[in-house]
Amino acid sequence: MELHSLATLTTGVALLACVLALTGVHAYAAGRAQRQALVDRLSSAGRLPPTGRRRHFPGLDRRVRRTRLGRKLELRLAATGLDVTPGEFVAAMLATVAGLWLIGQAALAPFFGPIAGLLGVWAALQFLNWQRQKRIERFINQLPELARILANATQAGLALRTAIGMAAEELEAPAGEELAKVADQLAVGAAMDDALGELAERLPSRELVVLVTTLVLSNRAGGQVVSALRNLTETLEERKETRREIRTQLSQVTMTSYAVPVMGIGSLFLMNGVKDGALDRMTGSPVGQACVIIAFALYAVGFILIRRMSRIDV
């Protein structure tokens, strides 16, 4: 009798374990499907990078995203429009720093290895700034056409939300991509002010701020949005031509700002080529190392000052 009871108890426990296992597998599958649906929805809304290609360094990417600098880096990458994760960018930057470090040690002197590595970090950050500024310039050049499309759509009786979605479909990148993010945010219930404000934060410029302010005020208080957009279109066209003329006039100054530090680094290679081992002897003493650091600092100050003086806000 006891044996029969034990067998019954064992069978019941086994069945209960099977039921719990099936429930766990079902819950895991449902959670995984919900997570994938959330990732797809956020990706379509522009809050996550597109999942069209296989991502590299996923472990490093997760660690980088947890830090405050990683979150700032993610925002910078989103502003550049590059299909690169923070982990991939950090891995590429570390590889560049290691390569420049080895090149500086082998081609010049061991003292120049860390300096070359710091130059690699600076070059990576400058590359991000250049990509971001390039994207902003392209977006600014599309603003007159964007204002024209919004004016025509609102004059035809369409709502501002519908006009933004139409402009996202008609315009090329980056304006089309950025407006698609705004349209997706509006579709999930975001306020017009918040969606357009995020757009102005991603691509900061005076022209975009003026356009966003016009759209926000018109959406809040109503009014003659068509006439306002048409007047804004003419103003943006004039500012576009003015910016092009200023950029052409300052192109020589911009090249000079980059030529100055390049000439300094080239002089080091020239010095080491004329007399082999000269840089080793020069950086072998604390006085020589201090002189090299001061020289690099002066080149950096000259680069920054030339860039500052050649910057004209229109």
C-alpha positions as a printed NumPy array, in Angstrom:
array([[  0.   ,   0.   ,   0.   ],
       [  2.819,   2.349,   0.893],
       [  4.583,   1.426,  -2.357],
       [  1.423,   2.235,  -4.328],
       [  1.105,   5.613,  -2.557],
       [  4.753,   6.421,  -3.258],
       [  4.304,   5.569,  -6.941],
       [  1.207,   7.767,  -7.128],
       [  3.036,  10.634,  -5.425],
       [  6.001,  10.273,  -7.773],
       [  3.736,  10.262, -10.808],
       [  1.923,  13.35 ,  -9.566],
       [  5.175,  15.209,  -8.927],
       [  6.44 ,  14.263, -12.393],
       [  3.255,  15.478, -14.029],
       [  3.409,  18.719, -12.042],
       [  7.027,  19.208, -13.116],
       [  6.055,  18.652, -16.755],
       [  3.217,  21.172, -16.48 ],
       [  5.515,  23.749, -14.867],
       [  8.169,  23.132, -17.535],
       [  5.657,  23.623, -20.351],
       [  4.338,  26.781, -18.648],
       [  7.882,  28.131, -18.313],
       [  8.692,  27.413, -21.96 ],
       [  5.464,  29.114, -23.042],
       [  6.156,  32.164, -20.855],
       [  9.726,  32.38 , -22.162],
       [  8.564,  32.21 , -25.781],
       [  5.88 ,  34.827, -25.186],
       [  8.34 ,  37.155, -23.433],
       [ 10.877,  36.734, -26.218],
       [  8.232,  37.553, -28.829],
       [  7.135,  40.642, -26.887],
       [ 10.728,  41.804, -26.541],
       [ 11.34 ,  41.393, -30.274],
       [  8.134,  43.292, -31.044],
       [  9.258,  46.114, -28.742],
       [ 12.694,  46.226, -30.396],
       [ 11.091,  46.361, -33.847],
       [  8.731,  49.143, -32.78 ],
       [ 11.502,  51.23 , -31.221],
       [ 13.731,  50.647, -34.247],
       [ 10.996,  51.886, -36.571],
       [ 10.557,  54.939, -34.34 ],
       [ 14.248,  55.746, -34.636],
       [ 15.169,  55.142, -30.992],
       [ 17.297,  52.102, -31.704],
       [ 19.7  ,  51.496, -34.588],
       [ 18.259,  49.57 , -37.518],
       [ 18.636,  45.81 , -37.271],
       [ 19.316,  45.194, -40.944],
       [ 22.88 ,  43.969, -40.464],
       [ 24.637,  41.806, -37.938],
       [ 26.038,  43.801, -35.038],
       [ 29.595,  43.274, -33.849],
       [ 30.901,  43.393, -30.273],
       [ 27.483,  43.032, -28.571],
       [ 29.043,  42.467, -25.133],
       [ 31.16 ,  45.611, -25.361],
       [ 28.154,  47.515, -26.676],
       [ 26.061,  46.563, -23.634],
       [ 28.817,  47.621, -21.239],
       [ 29.339,  50.943, -23.02 ],
       [ 25.616,  51.775, -23.063],
       [ 25.416,  51.351, -19.27 ],
       [ 27.825,  54.229, -18.647],
       [ 27.   ,  57.926, -18.83 ],
       [ 29.669,  58.538, -21.468],
       [ 28.236,  55.633, -23.447],
       [ 24.778,  57.198, -23.443],
       [ 26.235,  60.503, -24.627],
       [ 28.141,  58.641, -27.334],
       [ 24.915,  56.945, -28.42 ],
       [ 23.226,  60.337, -28.835],
       [ 26.172,  61.635, -30.836],
       [ 26.092,  58.633, -33.135],
       [ 22.345,  59.08 , -33.613],
       [ 22.952,  62.705, -34.618],
       [ 25.527,  61.674, -37.233],
       [ 23.19 ,  59.214, -38.945],
       [ 25.882,  56.507, -38.993],
       [ 24.714,  52.894, -38.754],
       [ 27.215,  52.163, -35.974],
       [ 26.604,  51.071, -32.388],
       [ 28.542,  52.597, -29.462],
       [ 30.351,  49.291, -28.97 ],
       [ 31.474,  49.165, -32.589],
       [ 32.662,  52.776, -32.447],
       [ 34.625,  52.201, -29.225],
       [ 36.212,  49.059, -30.684],
       [ 37.226,  50.934, -33.859],
       [ 38.593,  53.829, -31.784],
       [ 40.644,  51.48 , -29.586],
       [ 42.044,  49.753, -32.683],
       [ 42.961,  53.146, -34.163],
       [ 44.61 ,  54.266, -30.927],
       [ 46.625,  51.029, -30.71 ],
       [ 47.723,  51.331, -34.341],
       [ 48.783,  54.973, -34.002],
       [ 50.564,  54.182, -30.733],
       [ 52.645,  51.47 , -32.432],
       [ 53.318,  53.666, -35.463],
       [ 54.423,  56.567, -33.264],
       [ 56.779,  54.342, -31.316],
       [ 58.251,  52.648, -34.387],
       [ 58.503,  55.641, -36.739],
       [ 59.491,  58.377, -34.263],
       [ 60.379,  57.433, -30.677],
       [ 58.808,  55.532, -27.765],
       [ 57.815,  58.849, -26.158],
       [ 55.53 ,  59.656, -29.092],
       [ 53.464,  56.472, -28.699],
       [ 51.063,  57.812, -26.029],
       [ 50.854,  61.164, -27.842],
       [ 49.875,  59.387, -31.062],
       [ 47.263,  57.407, -29.105],
       [ 45.732,  60.631, -27.744],
       [ 45.688,  62.011, -31.276],
       [ 43.729,  58.905, -32.278],
       [ 41.064,  59.637, -29.63 ],
       [ 40.903,  63.265, -30.766],
       [ 40.622,  62.216, -34.404],
       [ 37.747,  59.842, -33.597],
       [ 35.813,  62.568, -31.756],
       [ 36.536,  65.056, -34.542],
       [ 35.225,  62.53 , -37.042],
       [ 31.939,  62.365, -35.128],
       [ 31.699,  66.155, -34.99 ],
       [ 32.452,  66.371, -38.718],
       [ 29.791,  63.799, -39.578],
       [ 27.269,  65.53 , -37.34 ],
       [ 28.007,  68.965, -38.826],
       [ 27.867,  67.533, -42.322],
       [ 24.434,  66.049, -41.604],
       [ 23.238,  69.35 , -40.113],
       [ 24.411,  71.246, -43.213],
       [ 22.593,  68.834, -45.498],
       [ 19.455,  69.179, -43.384],
       [ 19.675,  72.986, -43.473],
       [ 19.944,  72.888, -47.268],
       [ 16.69 ,  70.889, -47.349],
       [ 14.788,  73.25 , -45.032],
       [ 13.476,  75.567, -47.815],
       [ 12.011,  72.581, -49.653],
       [ 10.622,  71.234, -46.373],
       [  8.902,  74.537, -45.582],
       [  7.514,  74.646, -49.123],
       [  6.036,  71.129, -48.825],
       [  4.487,  71.905, -45.436],
       [  3.   ,  75.151, -46.788],
       [  1.476,  73.411, -49.817],
       [  0.096,  70.568, -47.686],
       [ -1.494,  72.859, -45.114],
       [ -2.911,  75.091, -47.852],
       [ -4.564,  71.978, -49.327],
       [ -6.368,  71.479, -45.993],
       [ -4.193,  68.727, -44.501],
       [ -3.388,  68.653, -40.796],
       [  0.144,  69.46 , -39.703],
       [  0.74 ,  65.861, -38.576],
       [ -0.283,  64.581, -42.004],
       [  1.869,  67.224, -43.707],
       [  4.93 ,  66.105, -41.721],
       [  4.346,  62.482, -42.733],
       [  3.999,  63.527, -46.377],
       [  7.24 ,  65.529, -46.205],
       [  9.007,  62.509, -44.67 ],
       [  8.013,  60.411, -47.675],
       [  8.955,  62.982, -50.317],
       [ 12.273,  64.281, -48.968],
       [ 15.564,  62.413, -49.117],
       [ 17.884,  61.788, -46.177],
       [ 18.608,  63.306, -43.737],
       [ 15.38 ,  65.368, -43.701],
       [ 13.249,  62.385, -44.688],
       [ 14.73 ,  60.179, -41.968],
       [ 14.41 ,  62.821, -39.251],
       [ 10.833,  63.697, -40.191],
       [  9.977,  59.988, -40.249],
       [ 11.105,  59.805, -36.609],
       [  8.897,  62.791, -35.795],
       [  5.936,  61.219, -37.626],
       [  6.414,  57.926, -35.775],
       [  6.525,  59.723, -32.427],
       [  3.339,  61.598, -33.288],
       [  1.695,  58.33 , -34.338],
       [  2.284,  56.761, -30.904],
       [  0.789,  59.769, -29.093],
       [  3.726,  62.123, -28.521],
       [  2.966,  65.831, -28.357],
       [  3.853,  67.991, -31.335],
       [  6.   ,  70.284, -29.171],
       [  8.027,  67.37 , -27.748],
       [  8.581,  65.635, -31.097],
       [  9.711,  68.816, -32.852],
       [ 11.801,  69.81 , -29.818],
       [ 13.713,  66.524, -29.987],
       [ 14.309,  67.14 , -33.682],
       [ 15.815,  70.562, -32.897],
       [ 18.041,  68.974, -30.216],
       [ 19.307,  66.276, -32.579],
       [ 20.195,  68.729, -35.363],
       [ 20.753,  72.122, -33.716],
       [ 20.704,  75.125, -36.056],
       [ 19.128,  78.562, -36.088],
       [ 17.156,  77.811, -39.229],
       [ 15.604,  74.684, -37.762],
       [ 14.819,  76.468, -34.485],
       [ 12.942,  79.155, -36.434],
       [ 10.991,  76.534, -38.397],
       [ 10.172,  74.51 , -35.283],
       [  9.074,  77.647, -33.398],
       [  6.8  ,  78.632, -36.294],
       [  5.204,  75.191, -36.424],
       [  4.777,  74.944, -32.646],
       [  3.176,  78.396, -32.33 ],
       [  0.895,  77.726, -35.282],
       [ -0.13 ,  74.379, -33.795],
       [ -0.864,  75.963, -30.411],
       [ -2.608,  79.183, -31.378],
       [ -3.633,  78.547, -34.967],
       [ -3.231,  81.46 , -37.37 ],
       [ -1.953,  81.913, -40.882],
       [  0.479,  79.007, -40.962],
       [  0.551,  78.957, -44.785],
       [  1.672,  82.573, -45.165],
       [  4.165,  82.169, -42.334],
       [  5.707,  79.111, -43.982],
       [  5.884,  80.796, -47.382],
       [  7.676,  83.822, -45.905],
       [  9.968,  81.459, -44.02 ],
       [ 10.751,  79.603, -47.261],
       [ 12.054,  82.794, -48.878],
       [ 14.115,  83.633, -45.785],
       [ 15.635,  80.153, -45.672],
       [ 16.561,  80.356, -49.361],
       [ 18.404,  83.639, -48.734],
       [ 20.194,  82.258, -45.68 ],
       [ 21.174,  79.189, -47.671],
       [ 22.89 ,  81.311, -50.313],
       [ 24.562,  83.478, -47.655],
       [ 25.946,  80.412, -45.852],
       [ 27.301,  79.043, -49.14 ],
       [ 29.113,  82.297, -49.898],
       [ 30.625,  82.503, -46.414],
       [ 31.773,  78.878, -46.548],
       [ 33.467,  79.517, -49.9  ],
       [ 35.208,  82.645, -48.597],
       [ 36.512,  80.833, -45.497],
       [ 37.631,  77.635, -47.218],
       [ 41.266,  78.811, -47.322],
       [ 41.246,  79.637, -43.611],
       [ 39.785,  76.214, -42.835],
       [ 42.523,  74.477, -44.798],
       [ 45.138,  76.585, -42.993],
       [ 43.84 ,  75.447, -39.595],
       [ 44.435,  71.81 , -40.595],
       [ 47.713,  72.495, -42.403],
       [ 49.411,  74.027, -39.344],
       [ 49.387,  70.868, -37.129],
       [ 50.125,  68.65 , -40.137],
       [ 53.255,  70.686, -40.862],
       [ 54.336,  70.287, -37.23 ],
       [ 53.965,  66.502, -37.325],
       [ 55.663,  66.384, -40.72 ],
       [ 58.655,  68.273, -39.312],
       [ 59.133,  65.481, -36.753],
       [ 59.335,  62.862, -39.487],
       [ 61.69 ,  65.117, -41.443],
       [ 63.946,  65.622, -38.422],
       [ 64.111,  61.894, -37.72 ],
       [ 64.753,  61.16 , -41.394],
       [ 67.642,  63.619, -41.666],
       [ 69.381,  62.234, -38.593],
       [ 68.306,  58.816, -37.408],
       [ 67.726,  58.643, -33.658],
       [ 67.507,  62.414, -33.179],
       [ 64.042,  62.181, -31.625],
       [ 65.198,  59.418, -29.276],
       [ 67.963,  61.629, -27.936],
       [ 65.704,  64.682, -27.801],
       [ 62.999,  62.91 , -25.778],
       [ 65.533,  61.094, -23.592],
       [ 65.622,  63.954, -21.085],
       [ 62.803,  65.617, -19.117],
       [ 63.62 ,  68.969, -20.725],
       [ 63.182,  67.557, -24.238],
       [ 59.938,  65.823, -23.303],
       [ 58.579,  69.052, -21.812],
       [ 59.507,  70.955, -24.968],
       [ 57.688,  68.412, -27.148],
       [ 54.558,  68.583, -24.981],
       [ 54.613,  72.413, -25.023],
       [ 55.039,  72.39 , -28.816],
       [ 52.043,  70.082, -29.285],
       [ 49.993,  72.233, -26.904],
       [ 50.861,  75.363, -28.888],
       [ 49.864,  73.661, -32.149],
       [ 46.543,  72.672, -30.56 ],
       [ 45.958,  76.237, -29.331],
       [ 46.769,  77.597, -32.8  ],
       [ 44.341,  75.158, -34.405],
       [ 41.547,  76.113, -31.994],
       [ 42.173,  79.863, -32.361],
       [ 42.161,  79.718, -36.164],
       [ 38.909,  77.735, -36.106],
       [ 37.349,  80.176, -33.645],
       [ 38.339,  83.26 , -35.618],
       [ 37.056,  81.776, -38.865],
       [ 33.664,  80.886, -37.402],
       [ 30.95 ,  83.282, -38.515],
       [ 27.417,  82.752, -37.24 ],
       [ 24.808,  83.725, -39.778]])
